[in-house]
Amino acid sequence: MSEQCEDMKEKLHWNDKEVKDLQAENRSLKEHVQKLEVRLSQTEEDVNDLEQYGRREGLEFEGLTWKENDNTDDLLVGVCKLLDVGLG
């Protein structure tokens, strides 16, 4: 009986150690996931900013008369004023 009790104590000790090790690993993995989530969020913001920047000159206006000496920026400002649209 005493031998069985000692075996059980030893198994319990190893089980406790394994649980503690798994808990520590779980904490570490959660921290790692949290850091990755922050990096992913920042990367998504960066990609969005780059996509917006890439579209900055992507407007096409049809039906506007344009002469070689015209300033396209002035034309765009004029159209935006007519449409009551801000350029912000």
C-alpha positions, 0 to 999 in steps of 0.5 A, spaced: 500 500 500 505 504 501 509 503 495 502 504 491 501 511 495 509 513 493 507 511 486 501 515 486 505 521 489 510 521 484 505 521 478 501 527 481 508 530 482 509 529 474 502 531 473 503 538 477 509 539 473 506 538 466 500 542 468 505 548 470 509 547 464 503 547 459 500 553 463 507 557 462 507 555 455 500 557 454 501 564 457 507 565 452 503 563 446 498 568 448 503 573 449 505 571 442 499 571 439 497 578 442 503 581 439 502 578 432 495 581 432 498 588 434 503 587 428 497 584 423 493 590 425 498 595 424 500 592 417 493 592 415 493 599 416 499 600 412 496 596 407 490 601 407 494 607 407 498 604 401 492 603 397 489 610 398 496 613 396 496 609 390 489 611 388 490 618 389 491 620 382 486 615 379 480 619 378 478 620 371 473 625 368 470 625 362 467 630 358 472 636 360 475 640 355 482 640 356 488 644 352 495 643 353 497 649 357 491 647 362 493 646 369 489 639 371 489 641 378 486 647 377 481 644 373 480 639 378 479 644 383 474 647 379 470 641 378 470 640 386 467 647 387 461 646 382 460 639 385 460 642 392 465 637 394 471 638 398 478 635 397 480 633 404 
